[in-house]
Amino acid sequence: MKIDDIDAFVTLVQLKSTQATATQLGLTQPAVTRRVQNLEQALGVQLLDRQTKPLKPTPLGLSVYRQCRRIRHEIDALRQLISRKEGPSGALRLGLPHSLAERGVMPALATLCGEYGDIRPQIVSHWGLPLLESLRQGELDAAVLMFPAGNVFPDGLHSSDLGPVPLTVVAPRDKAPPPRTLAECYPHGWVLNPEGCGFRAALRRALAEQGLPLRITMEVIGSNLQQSLIASGGGLGLLPRFQVENGLWADRLRILPLADFAPQNRLWLVHSALPQQLRDAAASFAGAVAAGLGLPAPHAA
Protein backbone atom coordinates (compact mmCIF):
# COMPACT_ATOMS: atom_id res chain seq x y z
CA MET A 1 0.00 0.00 0.00
CA LYS A 2 1.19 3.51 -0.81
CA ILE A 3 1.25 6.66 1.29
CA ASP A 4 -0.38 8.57 -1.58
CA ASP A 5 -3.31 6.13 -1.51
CA ILE A 6 -3.69 6.64 2.24
CA ASP A 7 -3.62 10.42 1.78
CA ALA A 8 -6.34 10.25 -0.86
CA PHE A 9 -8.58 8.06 1.31
CA VAL A 10 -8.17 10.19 4.45
CA THR A 11 -8.80 13.43 2.55
CA LEU A 12 -11.85 11.98 0.79
CA VAL A 13 -13.42 10.88 4.09
CA GLN A 14 -12.79 14.31 5.61
CA LEU A 15 -14.09 16.35 2.67
CA LYS A 16 -16.85 13.91 1.60
CA SER A 17 -16.35 14.97 -2.02
CA THR A 18 -14.20 13.53 -4.81
CA GLN A 19 -14.05 16.92 -6.51
CA ALA A 20 -12.95 18.74 -3.33
CA THR A 21 -10.38 16.02 -2.63
CA ALA A 22 -8.97 16.30 -6.14
CA THR A 23 -8.68 20.08 -5.79
CA GLN A 24 -6.92 19.85 -2.42
CA LEU A 25 -4.45 17.18 -3.57
CA GLY A 26 -3.88 18.64 -7.02
CA LEU A 27 -5.23 15.55 -8.78
CA THR A 28 -7.98 14.69 -11.23
CA GLN A 29 -11.14 13.07 -9.87
CA PRO A 30 -10.37 9.75 -11.65
CA ALA A 31 -6.93 9.77 -10.00
CA VAL A 32 -8.52 10.15 -6.56
CA THR A 33 -10.88 7.26 -7.31
CA ARG A 34 -7.98 5.06 -8.47
CA ARG A 35 -5.95 5.74 -5.36
CA VAL A 36 -8.81 4.82 -3.05
CA GLN A 37 -9.49 1.68 -5.08
CA ASN A 38 -5.77 0.79 -4.87
CA LEU A 39 -5.98 1.01 -1.08
CA GLU A 40 -9.12 -1.14 -1.03
CA GLN A 41 -7.39 -3.75 -3.19
CA ALA A 42 -4.28 -3.71 -1.01
CA LEU A 43 -6.38 -4.28 2.13
CA GLY A 44 -8.93 -6.58 0.51
CA VAL A 45 -11.90 -4.67 1.96
CA GLN A 46 -14.49 -2.12 0.83
CA LEU A 47 -13.74 1.19 2.52
CA LEU A 48 -16.50 3.42 1.11
CA ASP A 49 -20.26 3.10 0.89
CA ARG A 50 -20.73 4.31 -2.67
CA GLN A 51 -24.53 4.19 -2.47
CA THR A 52 -24.70 7.26 -0.22
CA LYS A 53 -24.34 10.94 -0.98
CA PRO A 54 -22.18 12.46 0.29
CA LEU A 55 -19.71 9.58 0.36
CA LYS A 56 -19.12 8.03 3.74
CA PRO A 57 -16.93 5.16 4.97
CA THR A 58 -18.28 1.71 5.74
CA PRO A 59 -18.08 0.72 9.44
CA LEU A 60 -14.78 -1.07 8.76
CA GLY A 61 -13.70 1.83 6.54
CA LEU A 62 -14.18 4.22 9.48
CA SER A 63 -11.82 2.13 11.61
CA VAL A 64 -9.31 2.04 8.76
CA TYR A 65 -9.66 5.81 8.38
CA ARG A 66 -8.78 6.40 12.04
CA GLN A 67 -5.75 4.15 11.75
CA CYS A 68 -4.70 5.87 8.51
CA ARG A 69 -4.88 9.24 10.26
CA ARG A 70 -2.50 7.98 12.93
CA ILE A 71 -0.19 6.62 10.23
CA ARG A 72 -0.22 9.96 8.44
CA HIS A 73 0.56 11.84 11.65
CA GLU A 74 3.50 9.53 12.32
CA ILE A 75 4.75 9.99 8.76
CA ASP A 76 4.55 13.76 9.22
CA ALA A 77 6.48 13.44 12.48
CA LEU A 78 9.12 11.32 10.73
CA ARG A 79 9.47 13.89 7.98
CA GLN A 80 9.93 16.62 10.56
CA LEU A 81 12.57 14.56 12.34
CA ILE A 82 14.50 13.88 9.15
CA SER A 83 14.36 17.50 8.02
CA ARG A 84 15.37 18.61 11.56
CA LYS A 85 12.68 21.20 11.80
CA GLU A 86 12.56 23.01 15.10
CA GLY A 87 8.80 22.83 15.41
CA PRO A 88 5.66 21.26 13.97
CA SER A 89 4.12 22.40 10.72
CA GLY A 90 0.95 21.86 8.74
CA ALA A 91 -2.74 22.09 9.61
CA LEU A 92 -4.00 21.76 13.18
CA ARG A 93 -7.80 21.43 13.31
CA LEU A 94 -9.10 22.91 16.56
CA GLY A 95 -12.61 23.03 18.00
CA LEU A 96 -14.16 25.54 20.39
CA PRO A 97 -17.71 25.77 21.76
CA HIS A 98 -19.63 28.89 20.78
CA SER A 99 -19.42 30.27 24.32
CA LEU A 100 -15.60 30.27 24.20
CA ALA A 101 -15.20 31.25 20.56
CA GLU A 102 -16.89 34.59 21.22
CA ARG A 103 -14.32 35.49 23.85
CA GLY A 104 -11.09 33.57 23.61
CA VAL A 105 -10.30 32.58 20.04
CA MET A 106 -8.28 35.57 18.79
CA PRO A 107 -5.84 35.83 21.74
CA ALA A 108 -5.42 32.04 21.71
CA LEU A 109 -4.71 32.04 17.97
CA ALA A 110 -2.17 34.82 18.41
CA THR A 111 -0.39 32.79 21.09
CA LEU A 112 -0.41 29.63 18.99
CA CYS A 113 0.89 31.35 15.85
CA GLY A 114 3.51 33.23 17.85
CA GLU A 115 4.93 30.03 19.33
CA TYR A 116 4.39 27.75 16.32
CA GLY A 117 4.77 29.88 13.22
CA ASP A 118 4.60 26.94 10.80
CA ILE A 119 1.27 25.67 12.15
CA ARG A 120 -1.84 26.49 10.11
CA PRO A 121 -4.70 26.54 12.63
CA GLN A 122 -8.19 25.70 11.37
CA ILE A 123 -10.95 26.66 13.82
CA VAL A 124 -14.38 25.04 14.06
CA SER A 125 -17.00 26.51 16.41
CA HIS A 126 -19.98 24.39 17.47
CA TRP A 127 -21.75 22.98 20.53
CA GLY A 128 -19.72 20.73 22.82
CA LEU A 129 -21.34 17.41 21.92
CA PRO A 130 -20.99 17.82 18.13
CA LEU A 131 -17.36 18.88 18.61
CA LEU A 132 -16.72 15.76 20.67
CA GLU A 133 -18.24 13.64 17.92
CA SER A 134 -16.03 15.38 15.35
CA LEU A 135 -13.02 14.45 17.47
CA ARG A 136 -14.19 10.86 17.66
CA GLN A 137 -14.69 10.75 13.89
CA GLY A 138 -11.24 12.19 13.25
CA GLU A 139 -12.56 15.43 11.77
CA LEU A 140 -10.76 17.48 14.45
CA ASP A 141 -7.32 17.08 16.02
CA ALA A 142 -8.09 18.78 19.34
CA ALA A 143 -10.77 20.84 21.06
CA VAL A 144 -11.16 22.97 24.16
CA LEU A 145 -14.49 21.93 25.69
CA MET A 146 -16.63 22.46 28.77
CA PHE A 147 -17.93 19.33 30.50
CA PRO A 148 -18.62 18.32 34.12
CA ALA A 149 -15.84 17.13 36.42
CA GLY A 150 -15.07 13.45 35.99
CA ASN A 151 -16.56 13.35 32.50
CA VAL A 152 -15.70 10.12 30.66
CA PHE A 153 -14.61 10.80 27.09
CA PRO A 154 -14.82 8.27 24.23
CA ASP A 155 -12.12 5.64 23.84
CA GLY A 156 -9.18 6.80 21.78
CA LEU A 157 -9.35 10.41 22.98
CA HIS A 158 -6.98 11.97 25.52
CA SER A 159 -8.10 14.68 27.94
CA SER A 160 -6.60 17.19 30.37
CA ASP A 161 -8.66 18.99 33.02
CA LEU A 162 -7.76 22.69 32.84
CA GLY A 163 -9.85 24.01 35.72
CA PRO A 164 -13.34 25.11 36.79
CA VAL A 165 -15.78 27.13 34.69
CA PRO A 166 -18.76 27.93 36.97
CA LEU A 167 -22.20 28.19 35.39
CA THR A 168 -24.70 30.69 36.73
CA VAL A 169 -28.43 31.22 36.52
CA VAL A 170 -29.03 34.77 35.33
CA ALA A 171 -32.03 37.10 35.64
CA PRO A 172 -32.77 40.78 34.96
CA ARG A 173 -31.27 42.95 37.70
CA ASP A 174 -34.70 44.33 38.65
CA LYS A 175 -36.30 40.88 38.96
CA ALA A 176 -38.14 40.85 42.31
CA PRO A 177 -38.59 38.72 44.19
CA PRO A 178 -35.82 36.58 42.66
CA PRO A 179 -36.47 32.83 42.38
CA ARG A 180 -34.51 30.71 44.83
CA THR A 181 -35.15 27.19 43.47
CA LEU A 182 -35.61 25.53 40.10
CA ALA A 183 -39.33 25.18 40.77
CA GLU A 184 -39.63 28.93 41.38
CA CYS A 185 -37.84 29.54 38.07
CA TYR A 186 -40.58 27.82 36.06
CA PRO A 187 -42.99 30.79 35.66
CA HIS A 188 -40.21 32.95 34.22
CA GLY A 189 -39.13 30.48 31.51
CA TRP A 190 -35.66 30.15 30.03
CA VAL A 191 -33.70 31.84 27.25
CA LEU A 192 -31.42 29.06 26.02
CA ASN A 193 -29.28 27.86 23.16
CA PRO A 194 -30.76 25.25 20.77
CA GLU A 195 -30.49 21.49 21.26
CA GLY A 196 -26.89 20.30 21.31
CA CYS A 197 -25.80 22.84 23.90
CA GLY A 198 -24.31 21.15 26.98
CA PHE A 199 -25.65 23.85 29.33
CA ARG A 200 -29.19 23.21 28.15
CA ALA A 201 -28.69 19.45 28.61
CA ALA A 202 -27.42 19.98 32.18
CA LEU A 203 -30.45 22.10 33.06
CA ARG A 204 -32.84 19.57 31.53
CA ARG A 205 -31.28 16.76 33.60
CA ALA A 206 -31.52 18.78 36.82
CA LEU A 207 -35.18 19.60 36.17
CA ALA A 208 -35.99 15.99 35.27
CA GLU A 209 -34.50 14.79 38.56
CA GLN A 210 -37.13 16.91 40.32
CA GLY A 211 -39.92 15.97 37.92
CA LEU A 212 -40.03 19.50 36.52
CA PRO A 213 -40.55 20.46 32.86
CA LEU A 214 -38.22 22.70 30.88
CA ARG A 215 -40.13 25.81 29.78
CA ILE A 216 -38.28 27.66 27.03
CA THR A 217 -39.46 31.15 26.17
CA MET A 218 -36.74 31.93 23.62
CA GLU A 219 -34.21 29.80 21.76
CA VAL A 220 -31.30 31.79 20.32
CA ILE A 221 -27.64 31.48 19.36
CA GLY A 222 -25.05 33.89 20.72
CA SER A 223 -24.20 34.95 24.26
CA ASN A 224 -24.66 38.67 23.63
CA LEU A 225 -28.15 38.18 22.16
CA GLN A 226 -29.04 35.81 24.98
CA GLN A 227 -28.01 38.31 27.64
CA SER A 228 -29.85 41.18 25.96
CA LEU A 229 -33.07 39.15 25.89
CA ILE A 230 -32.67 38.15 29.53
CA ALA A 231 -32.01 41.77 30.52
CA SER A 232 -35.19 42.77 28.67
CA GLY A 233 -37.29 40.32 30.68
CA GLY A 234 -37.45 37.48 28.16
CA GLY A 235 -36.70 34.82 30.76
CA LEU A 236 -33.87 33.38 32.82
CA GLY A 237 -30.57 32.16 31.42
CA LEU A 238 -27.81 29.68 32.18
CA LEU A 239 -24.38 31.04 31.26
CA PRO A 240 -20.73 30.76 32.29
CA ARG A 241 -19.98 33.28 35.03
CA PHE A 242 -17.17 34.86 33.00
CA GLN A 243 -19.61 35.74 30.20
CA VAL A 244 -21.99 37.47 32.58
CA GLU A 245 -19.38 39.39 34.56
CA ASN A 246 -17.49 40.58 31.47
CA GLY A 247 -20.43 40.99 29.10
CA LEU A 248 -22.01 44.12 27.67
CA TRP A 249 -25.10 43.60 29.82
CA ALA A 250 -23.40 43.06 33.19
CA ASP A 251 -25.01 46.14 34.77
CA ARG A 252 -28.51 44.94 33.82
CA LEU A 253 -28.17 41.33 34.94
CA ARG A 254 -27.97 39.58 38.27
CA ILE A 255 -26.66 36.13 39.17
CA LEU A 256 -29.15 33.98 41.07
CA PRO A 257 -27.76 31.56 43.67
CA LEU A 258 -30.31 28.73 43.59
CA ALA A 259 -30.56 26.42 46.59
CA ASP A 260 -30.94 23.27 44.47
CA PHE A 261 -28.89 23.97 41.34
CA ALA A 262 -25.22 24.97 41.23
CA PRO A 263 -23.69 23.35 38.13
CA GLN A 264 -19.89 23.17 38.01
CA ASN A 265 -18.35 22.65 34.60
CA ARG A 266 -14.66 22.12 33.90
CA LEU A 267 -12.54 23.28 30.98
CA TRP A 268 -10.96 20.37 29.09
CA LEU A 269 -8.36 19.95 26.39
CA VAL A 270 -9.41 16.86 24.42
CA HIS A 271 -7.40 15.50 21.51
CA SER A 272 -6.85 12.43 19.39
CA ALA A 273 -3.57 10.51 19.20
CA LEU A 274 -1.18 13.19 17.94
CA PRO A 275 2.60 13.45 17.54
CA GLN A 276 4.20 15.12 20.57
CA GLN A 277 4.88 18.41 18.78
CA LEU A 278 1.25 18.76 17.72
CA ARG A 279 0.15 17.89 21.26
CA ASP A 280 2.38 20.69 22.50
CA ALA A 281 0.84 23.10 19.99
CA ALA A 282 -2.69 22.10 21.05
CA ALA A 283 -1.70 22.59 24.69
CA SER A 284 -0.38 26.06 23.86
CA PHE A 285 -3.72 26.98 22.31
CA ALA A 286 -5.67 25.53 25.24
CA GLY A 287 -3.40 27.32 27.70
CA ALA A 288 -4.14 30.65 26.06
CA VAL A 289 -7.90 29.96 26.21
CA ALA A 290 -7.58 28.98 29.88
CA ALA A 291 -5.52 32.08 30.66
CA GLY A 292 -8.25 34.23 29.14
CA LEU A 293 -10.63 32.74 31.72
CA GLY A 294 -8.19 33.31 34.57
CA LEU A 295 -7.13 29.66 34.76
CA PRO A 296 -3.50 28.47 34.92
CA ALA A 297 -2.01 27.23 31.65
CA PRO A 298 -2.00 23.42 31.25
CA HIS A 299 0.98 21.20 30.85
CA ALA A 300 1.37 19.58 27.43
CA ALA A 301 -1.11 16.69 27.21
VOPAGU-2260 file (C-alpha; in pm, 1 decimal, decimal comma):
REM VOPAGU-2260
SITE   aa  ch    i         X         Y         Z
SITE  MET   A    0       0,0       0,0       0,0
SITE  LYS   A    1     118,7     351,5     -80,7
SITE  ILE   A    2     124,8     666,2     128,9
SITE  ASP   A    3     -38,1     857,4    -158,2
SITE  ASP   A    4    -330,6     613,2    -151,2
SITE  ILE   A    5    -369,0     663,5     224,3
SITE  ASP   A    6    -362,5    1042,5     178,1
SITE  ALA   A    7    -633,7    1024,8     -86,5
SITE  PHE   A    8    -858,0     805,7     130,5
SITE  VAL   A    9    -817,1    1019,4     445,2
SITE  THR   A   10    -880,0    1342,7     255,3
SITE  LEU   A   11   -1185,2    1197,9      79,2
SITE  VAL   A   12   -1342,1    1087,8     409,3
SITE  GLN   A   13   -1278,7    1430,6     561,4
SITE  LEU   A   14   -1409,3    1634,8     266,7
SITE  LYS   A   15   -1685,4    1390,7     160,1
SITE  SER   A   16   -1634,7    1496,6    -202,4
SITE  THR   A   17   -1420,2    1353,0    -481,0
SITE  GLN   A   18   -1404,7    1692,1    -651,1
SITE  ALA   A   19   -1294,6    1874,4    -333,2
SITE  THR   A   20   -1037,9    1601,9    -263,3
SITE  ALA   A   21    -896,9    1630,2    -614,3
SITE  THR   A   22    -868,2    2007,6    -578,9
SITE  GLN   A   23    -692,1    1985,4    -242,1
SITE  LEU   A   24    -445,4    1717,8    -357,0
SITE  GLY   A   25    -388,2    1864,1    -702,3
SITE  LEU   A   26    -523,3    1554,7    -878,3
SITE  THR   A   27    -798,3    1468,8   -1122,8
SITE  GLN   A   28   -1113,9    1307,2    -987,2
SITE  PRO   A   29   -1037,2     975,1   -1164,9
SITE  ALA   A   30    -692,7     976,6    -999,5
SITE  VAL   A   31    -852,1    1015,0    -655,8
SITE  THR   A   32   -1087,7     726,0    -730,9
SITE  ARG   A   33    -798,1     505,8    -846,9
SITE  ARG   A   34    -595,0     574,4    -535,6
SITE  VAL   A   35    -881,3     482,5    -304,8
SITE  GLN   A   36    -948,6     168,0    -508,5
SITE  ASN   A   37    -577,2      79,4    -486,8
SITE  LEU   A   38    -597,7     100,5    -107,6
SITE  GLU   A   39    -912,2    -114,0    -102,7
SITE  GLN   A   40    -739,1    -375,1    -319,1
SITE  ALA   A   41    -428,1    -371,3    -100,9
SITE  LEU   A   42    -638,3    -428,0     212,7
SITE  GLY   A   43    -892,7    -658,3      51,0
SITE  VAL   A   44   -1190,0    -467,2     195,6
SITE  GLN   A   45   -1448,5    -212,0      83,0
SITE  LEU   A   46   -1374,2     118,8     252,3
SITE  LEU   A   47   -1649,7     342,3     111,3
SITE  ASP   A   48   -2026,2     310,2      89,3
SITE  ARG   A   49   -2072,6     431,0    -267,0
SITE  GLN   A   50   -2453,0     419,0    -247,5
SITE  THR   A   51   -2469,9     725,6     -22,2
SITE  LYS   A   52   -2433,7    1094,0     -98,1
SITE  PRO   A   53   -2217,9    1245,8      29,0
SITE  LEU   A   54   -1971,3     957,8      36,0
SITE  LYS   A   55   -1911,6     802,7     374,3
SITE  PRO   A   56   -1692,7     515,8     496,5
SITE  THR   A   57   -1827,6     170,5     574,5
SITE  PRO   A   58   -1807,7      72,0     944,5
SITE  LEU   A   59   -1478,5    -106,6     876,1
SITE  GLY   A   60   -1370,1     183,2     654,4
SITE  LEU   A   61   -1417,7     422,2     947,7
SITE  SER   A   62   -1182,2     212,5    1161,2
SITE  VAL   A   63    -930,7     203,6     875,8
SITE  TYR   A   64    -965,6     580,9     838,4
SITE  ARG   A   65    -878,3     640,1    1203,9
SITE  GLN   A   66    -574,8     415,2    1175,2
SITE  CYS   A   67    -470,2     587,1     851,1
SITE  ARG   A   68    -487,6     924,2    1025,7
SITE  ARG   A   69    -249,5     798,4    1293,3
SITE  ILE   A   70     -19,2     661,9    1022,7
SITE  ARG   A   71     -22,2     995,6     844,2
SITE  HIS   A   72      55,5    1184,1    1164,7
SITE  GLU   A   73     350,0     952,6    1231,7
SITE  ILE   A   74     475,5     998,6     875,7
SITE  ASP   A   75     454,9    1375,6     922,3
SITE  ALA   A   76     648,2    1343,6    1248,2
SITE  LEU   A   77     912,1    1131,6    1072,7
SITE  ARG   A   78     947,5    1389,3     797,8
SITE  GLN   A   79     992,7    1662,1    1056,0
SITE  LEU   A   80    1257,5    1456,3    1234,3
SITE  ILE   A   81    1450,0    1388,5     914,5
SITE  SER   A   82    1435,9    1749,6     802,2
SITE  ARG   A   83    1537,0    1860,7    1156,4
SITE  LYS   A   84    1267,9    2120,0    1180,0
SITE  GLU   A   85    1256,5    2301,1    1510,1
SITE  GLY   A   86     880,2    2282,5    1540,7
SITE  PRO   A   87     566,3    2126,1    1397,0
SITE  SER   A   88     411,8    2240,2    1072,0
SITE  GLY   A   89      95,0    2186,1     874,2
SITE  ALA   A   90    -273,7    2208,6     960,9
SITE  LEU   A   91    -399,9    2176,0    1318,1
SITE  ARG   A   92    -779,5    2142,9    1331,0
SITE  LEU   A   93    -909,8    2291,5    1655,6
SITE  GLY   A   94   -1261,2    2303,1    1800,0
SITE  LEU   A   95   -1416,2    2554,4    2039,3
SITE  PRO   A   96   -1771,1    2577,0    2176,1
SITE  HIS   A   97   -1962,7    2888,7    2077,8
SITE  SER   A   98   -1941,8    3027,1    2432,0
SITE  LEU   A   99   -1560,3    3027,4    2420,5
SITE  ALA   A  100   -1520,1    3125,1    2055,7
SITE  GLU   A  101   -1689,4    3459,3    2121,7
SITE  ARG   A  102   -1431,9    3549,1    2384,8
SITE  GLY   A  103   -1109,0    3356,6    2360,7
SITE  VAL   A  104   -1030,5    3257,8    2003,7
SITE  MET   A  105    -827,7    3556,9    1878,7
SITE  PRO   A  106    -583,6    3582,6    2173,9
SITE  ALA   A  107    -542,3    3203,8    2170,5
SITE  LEU   A  108    -470,7    3203,5    1797,0
SITE  ALA   A  109    -216,8    3482,4    1841,3
SITE  THR   A  110     -39,2    3279,3    2109,5
SITE  LEU   A  111     -40,5    2963,4    1899,1
SITE  CYS   A  112      88,7    3134,9    1585,3
SITE  GLY   A  113     350,6    3323,1    1785,5
SITE  GLU   A  114     493,0    3002,9    1932,9
SITE  TYR   A  115     439,0    2775,2    1631,6
SITE  GLY   A  116     476,5    2987,6    1321,9
SITE  ASP   A  117     460,1    2693,5    1080,2
SITE  ILE   A  118     126,8    2567,4    1215,0
SITE  ARG   A  119    -183,7    2649,4    1010,7
SITE  PRO   A  120    -470,4    2654,2    1263,2
SITE  GLN   A  121    -818,8    2570,4    1137,3
SITE  ILE   A  122   -1094,9    2666,4    1382,3
SITE  VAL   A  123   -1437,8    2503,8    1406,4
SITE  SER   A  124   -1700,0    2650,7    1641,4
SITE  HIS   A  125   -1998,0    2438,7    1746,7
SITE  TRP   A  126   -2175,2    2297,8    2053,4
SITE  GLY   A  127   -1971,7    2073,3    2282,1
SITE  LEU   A  128   -2133,5    1740,9    2192,0
SITE  PRO   A  129   -2099,1    1781,7    1812,7
SITE  LEU   A  130   -1735,7    1887,8    1860,9
SITE  LEU   A  131   -1672,3    1576,2    2067,2
SITE  GLU   A  132   -1824,3    1364,4    1791,6
SITE  SER   A  133   -1602,7    1538,1    1534,6
SITE  LEU   A  134   -1301,5    1445,0    1746,8
SITE  ARG   A  135   -1418,8    1086,0    1765,9
SITE  GLN   A  136   -1469,4    1074,8    1389,3
SITE  GLY   A  137   -1123,8    1219,1    1324,8
SITE  GLU   A  138   -1256,3    1543,2    1176,7
SITE  LEU   A  139   -1076,1    1748,5    1445,4
SITE  ASP   A  140    -732,0    1708,4    1601,8
SITE  ALA   A  141    -808,5    1878,1    1933,9
SITE  ALA   A  142   -1077,1    2084,2    2106,0
SITE  VAL   A  143   -1116,4    2296,8    2416,1
SITE  LEU   A  144   -1448,7    2193,2    2568,7
SITE  MET   A  145   -1663,1    2245,5    2877,4
SITE  PHE   A  146   -1793,2    1932,5    3050,2
SITE  PRO   A  147   -1861,7    1832,0    3412,3
SITE  ALA   A  148   -1584,5    1713,4    3642,4
SITE  GLY   A  149   -1506,7    1345,3    3599,4
SITE  ASN   A  150   -1655,7    1334,7    3250,4
SITE  VAL   A  151   -1570,4    1011,8    3066,0
SITE  PHE   A  152   -1461,3    1079,8    2708,9
SITE  PRO   A  153   -1481,7     826,6    2423,0
SITE  ASP   A  154   -1211,6     563,9    2383,6
SITE  GLY   A  155    -917,8     680,2    2178,0
SITE  LEU   A  156    -934,6    1040,8    2298,4
SITE  HIS   A  157    -698,4    1197,2    2551,5
SITE  SER   A  158    -809,7    1467,8    2793,7
SITE  SER   A  159    -660,3    1718,9    3036,6
SITE  ASP   A  160    -866,1    1898,7    3302,2
SITE  LEU   A  161    -775,7    2269,0    3284,0
SITE  GLY   A  162    -985,1    2400,7    3571,8
SITE  PRO   A  163   -1334,1    2511,1    3679,4
SITE  VAL   A  164   -1578,4    2713,0    3469,0
SITE  PRO   A  165   -1875,6    2793,1    3696,9
SITE  LEU   A  166   -2219,5    2818,6    3539,3
SITE  THR   A  167   -2469,7    3069,3    3672,9
SITE  VAL   A  168   -2843,4    3121,9    3652,1
SITE  VAL   A  169   -2903,0    3477,1    3532,5
SITE  ALA   A  170   -3203,2    3710,2    3563,9
SITE  PRO   A  171   -3276,6    4078,4    3495,9
SITE  ARG   A  172   -3126,7    4295,3    3769,7
SITE  ASP   A  173   -3469,6    4433,0    3864,6
SITE  LYS   A  174   -3630,1    4087,8    3895,9
SITE  ALA   A  175   -3814,1    4085,0    4231,2
SITE  PRO   A  176   -3858,7    3872,2    4419,0
SITE  PRO   A  177   -3581,6    3658,5    4265,6
SITE  PRO   A  178   -3647,2    3283,4    4237,7
SITE  ARG   A  179   -3451,2    3070,5    4483,2
SITE  THR   A  180   -3514,8    2719,3    4347,0
SITE  LEU   A  181   -3561,4    2552,6    4010,3
SITE  ALA   A  182   -3933,2    2517,6    4077,3
SITE  GLU   A  183   -3962,8    2892,5    4138,5
SITE  CYS   A  184   -3783,7    2953,8    3806,9
SITE  TYR   A  185   -4057,6    2782,4    3606,3
SITE  PRO   A  186   -4299,0    3079,0    3566,2
SITE  HIS   A  187   -4020,9    3295,0    3421,8
SITE  GLY   A  188   -3912,7    3047,9    3151,4
SITE  TRP   A  189   -3565,6    3015,0    3003,4
SITE  VAL   A  190   -3370,3    3184,5    2724,9
SITE  LEU   A  191   -3141,9    2906,0    2602,2
SITE  ASN   A  192   -2927,5    2785,6    2315,7
SITE  PRO   A  193   -3075,9    2524,9    2076,8
SITE  GLU   A  194   -3048,5    2149,4    2126,3
SITE  GLY   A  195   -2688,9    2029,5    2131,2
SITE  CYS   A  196   -2579,5    2284,1    2390,2
SITE  GLY   A  197   -2430,8    2115,2    2697,7
SITE  PHE   A  198   -2564,5    2384,7    2932,8
SITE  ARG   A  199   -2919,2    2321,0    2815,1
SITE  ALA   A  200   -2869,0    1945,5    2861,3
SITE  ALA   A  201   -2742,5    1997,8    3218,0
SITE  LEU   A  202   -3044,8    2210,3    3305,9
SITE  ARG   A  203   -3283,5    1957,2    3152,9
SITE  ARG   A  204   -3127,6    1676,5    3360,3
SITE  ALA   A  205   -3151,9    1878,1    3682,0
SITE  LEU   A  206   -3517,6    1959,7    3617,1
SITE  ALA   A  207   -3599,2    1599,3    3526,6
SITE  GLU   A  208   -3450,0    1479,0    3855,9
SITE  GLN   A  209   -3713,3    1691,4    4032,2
SITE  GLY   A  210   -3991,5    1597,0    3792,3
SITE  LEU   A  211   -4003,1    1950,3    3652,2
SITE  PRO   A  212   -4055,4    2045,5    3285,6
SITE  LEU   A  213   -3822,1    2269,9    3088,1
SITE  ARG   A  214   -4012,7    2580,8    2977,9
SITE  ILE   A  215   -3828,2    2765,9    2703,1
SITE  THR   A  216   -3945,9    3115,5    2616,8
SITE  MET   A  217   -3674,1    3193,3    2362,2
SITE  GLU   A  218   -3421,0    2979,8    2176,2
SITE  VAL   A  219   -3130,2    3179,0    2031,8
SITE  ILE   A  220   -2763,8    3148,1    1936,1
SITE  GLY   A  221   -2504,8    3389,2    2072,3
SITE  SER   A  222   -2420,5    3495,5    2426,5
SITE  ASN   A  223   -2466,5    3867,3    2362,6
SITE  LEU   A  224   -2814,7    3817,9    2216,0
SITE  GLN   A  225   -2903,6    3581,0    2497,8
SITE  GLN   A  226   -2801,1    3831,2    2764,4
SITE  SER   A  227   -2984,9    4118,0    2596,1
SITE  LEU   A  228   -3307,0    3914,7    2588,9
SITE  ILE   A  229   -3266,6    3815,3    2953,4
SITE  ALA   A  230   -3200,6    4177,3    3052,1
SITE  SER   A  231   -3518,7    4277,1    2867,2
SITE  GLY   A  232   -3729,0    4031,6    3068,5
SITE  GLY   A  233   -3744,9    3748,3    2815,5
SITE  GLY   A  234   -3669,7    3482,2    3075,8
SITE  LEU   A  235   -3386,7    3338,0    3282,1
SITE  GLY   A  236   -3056,6    3216,3    3141,5
SITE  LEU   A  237   -2780,9    2967,6    3217,8
SITE  LEU   A  238   -2438,3    3104,3    3126,4
SITE  PRO   A  239   -2072,8    3076,0    3229,1
SITE  ARG   A  240   -1998,2    3328,0    3502,6
SITE  PHE   A  241   -1716,9    3486,5    3299,6
SITE  GLN   A  242   -1961,1    3573,8    3019,8
SITE  VAL   A  243   -2198,6    3747,5    3257,8
SITE  GLU   A  244   -1937,6    3939,3    3456,4
SITE  ASN   A  245   -1749,2    4057,8    3146,8
SITE  GLY   A  246   -2042,9    4098,9    2909,9
SITE  LEU   A  247   -2200,6    4412,4    2766,6
SITE  TRP   A  248   -2509,6    4360,1    2981,9
SITE  ALA   A  249   -2340,3    4306,0    3319,2
SITE  ASP   A  250   -2501,2    4614,3    3477,0
SITE  ARG   A  251   -2850,6    4494,3    3381,6
SITE  LEU   A  252   -2817,5    4133,0    3494,4
SITE  ARG   A  253   -2797,2    3957,7    3827,5
SITE  ILE   A  254   -2665,9    3613,2    3916,7
SITE  LEU   A  255   -2914,7    3398,3    4107,3
SITE  PRO   A  256   -2776,1    3155,5    4367,1
SITE  LEU   A  257   -3031,4    2872,6    4359,4
SITE  ALA   A  258   -3056,3    2641,9    4658,9
SITE  ASP   A  259   -3093,7    2326,8    4446,9
SITE  PHE   A  260   -2888,6    2397,2    4134,0
SITE  ALA   A  261   -2521,6    2496,9    4122,8
SITE  PRO   A  262   -2368,6    2335,4    3812,8
SITE  GLN   A  263   -1988,8    2317,1    3800,7
SITE  ASN   A  264   -1835,0    2265,3    3460,0
SITE  ARG   A  265   -1465,5    2212,3    3389,5
SITE  LEU   A  266   -1254,2    2327,7    3097,9
SITE  TRP   A  267   -1095,9    2036,9    2908,8
SITE  LEU   A  268    -836,2    1994,5    2638,5
SITE  VAL   A  269    -940,9    1685,7    2441,7
SITE  HIS   A  270    -739,6    1549,6    2151,2
SITE  SER   A  271    -685,4    1242,6    1938,8
SITE  ALA   A  272    -357,1    1050,6    1919,7
SITE  LEU   A  273    -117,7    1318,9    1793,7
SITE  PRO   A  274     259,8    1345,3    1754,2
SITE  GLN   A  275     419,6    1512,3    2056,7
SITE  GLN   A  276     487,6    1840,6    1877,6
SITE  LEU   A  277     124,9    1876,4    1771,8
SITE  ARG   A  278      14,5    1788,8    2126,4
SITE  ASP   A  279     237,7    2069,4    2250,2
SITE  ALA   A  280      83,7    2309,7    1998,9
SITE  ALA   A  281    -269,3    2209,6    2104,5
SITE  ALA   A  282    -170,5    2258,8    2469,2
SITE  SER   A  283     -38,0    2605,7    2385,5
SITE  PHE   A  284    -371,8    2698,4    2230,9
SITE  ALA   A  285    -566,5    2552,7    2523,7
SITE  GLY   A  286    -339,9    2731,7    2769,6
SITE  ALA   A  287    -414,2    3065,1    2605,9
SITE  VAL   A  288    -789,9    2996,0    2620,9
SITE  ALA   A  289    -757,7    2897,9    2988,0
SITE  ALA   A  290    -552,3    3208,2    3065,6
SITE  GLY   A  291    -825,4    3422,7    2913,5
SITE  LEU   A  292   -1062,8    3274,2    3171,6
SITE  GLY   A  293    -819,0    3331,3    3457,0
SITE  LEU   A  294    -713,4    2965,9    3476,3
SITE  PRO   A  295    -350,3    2846,9    3491,9
SITE  ALA   A  296    -201,3    2723,3    3165,2
SITE  PRO   A  297    -200,5    2342,3    3125,0
SITE  HIS   A  298      98,0    2120,4    3084,6
SITE  ALA   A  299     136,5    1957,6    2742,8
SITE  ALA   A  300    -111,1    1669,3    2720,5
